Structures are given as C-alpha cells and as structure tokens.
C-alpha cells in the first residue's frame, strides 16, 4: 500500500510538483490583490514586480511546495547515481516501469533495487519529519 511519502516522490519524479509550483505562481500573478476596490489612492505607488514577489513570499502553498521540491533535490545529491536512477525509474509514472524492467536495466537483482528504493524513501520520510515539512 502506498503512503504519503510514496505519493510525494511520485509527484516529484513525475513532474507534478513543478507543475503545481508553476500553476500557483501563475495564479498569484493574475489574481487581483486590490484591498481598496473602488477607492482611489493618491499616494499609491505601482510596483508590480515587487508586489508580485511579495505575494510569492507570503503564499503558504507555494512556500510548502517549494520546500518539498528543494528538500528532495538536496537529499537526492547525497545518494549514489545508481540509487537515483532506480528511484527515478520506480516513481516516474510517465513510464510506469515494473521492478523486473528496472532490475534488468540496472543489471541488479529485483531485491537489491527494492532495497535501494526503500532506503531512499525512508531517508526522505525521516528528513521531512526532522525539517517539519508537510508530506
């Protein structure tokens, strides 16, 4: 049974998290943020870029998605290239590879590939717990 960590890793390797970040930024960019609708202010300065960046910084959803993506990227660098390839092949749902195909491509046993994947998944779950990042 897949858990939340599996779902998060599937979203990361399938490109869903990056797509959600782009969509959220587009949503924030085009959302009107006028607190005084209908009231004209004489001293209002228009700084669209600064206002947009402030909305990005203040948005909790965008911040959480970015933290998730960056944490997985940093953790990914601590593992071997072999482990990264196995994890990517397993969690990328665009190709939907089975363990047999993954083991044949990596020239390793099925059990070894599963062990590498489980170690990576456990480290991600532990890191997210320690950093208090929502899964």
N, C-alpha and C positions, 0 to 999 in steps of 0.2 A: 504494500500500500504506500503510495506516495504521500509525503508530508509537505509541510510548508517550505522546507529548505529545498526539496526536490523541485517544487513549483517555481521557487525563486531562481534556481540555477537554470531551469528550462527557459524561463523568461529571459534571463541574461544571455544565454547562448543562442537563443532563437531570435534575438534582436528586439524582443518585446519591450524591455526596459528602456532601451534607447528610443524606440518609437514613442513610448509614453512620455519621456522627457521632452522630445520634440513637440508632441501634441500639446503638452501642458504649457510649454513656452509660447507656442502659437496662441493658445487660449488666453494666456495672460497678456500677450502683446495686443490682442484685438479686443479685449474686454474694456469697456469704458469704465474709468475709475474716477468719475466726477462726483464728489461729495456734495457740491452745491449746484445741483442741476437747476437751471433756470435763473440763477443769481450770478451776475457778472461781477467779477472782482477786478478792481483797477490795478492792484499790486501783484497780480498773479503772473509769475514768470513761466514761460513754456520751456520746459527742458524734457523733451520726450524720451531721450536716451536715458537720462538719469532717473526719470520716473519709471521707465520700464525695468531698469536694473534694480531699483528699489522694490518693485513688485516681485521680481525673481527672488531676491534675497528674503522677502517676507513670506513667501509662499511655502507652507509646511509640506505640501505634497511633493512639490518639485525638489525641495531640500531632502526629503526622505528617499526619493528615487535616486537622486544623485549620490547620496551616501551609500546606498546599496550597491550601485554600479561601481563606485570607486573602491569600496571595500573588497569586492570580489576581484577587481583588477589588481589591487595591491597584493592580495593573498595568492593570486594566480602566479605572480612573479616568484614566489618562494618555492614553488614546486618544479619538478623536472619537466622537460619538454614532453617526455613520454606521457606523464600523468596529465598534462594539459591537453594533449591530443585525445587521450582516452575520454576525459571528462567532456571535452567539446563534442566528440562523436556521440557520446551517450545522451547528452542533454539537448543537442540541437535537433529540434523536431522538424526541421525542414527536410532532413534526410531520412530520419526515422530508422537508424541502424540498429540491428539486433546485437546481442553480445557475441554471437558467433562471428558475425561480419567484422565487428570491432577487433576481436581476438585474431582473426585472420589478417587484417590489415596491419596490426601492430606486431604480429608474429610472437604473440604471448598466449598463455592459456586463458581460458574464459575466467577461471577463478582469480588469476592474477589481475586481470583487468577490473574485475568487480572489487577487488581489494583496494586497488589504486583509487577507484571512484569513491568507495566508502570512506577512505582516509581523507580525501579532499572534501567530501560532503560534511564529515564530522568536524573538520577544521573550520569550514565556513560557519557551521552552526555555533561552534564554540566562540569564534571571533565575533559573530553578530551578538551573541549573549554578552560578551565582555564589553563590546562597544555600545551596547544598548540600542541596537538598530532593529527596527521592526522588520519581521520576516513576513 
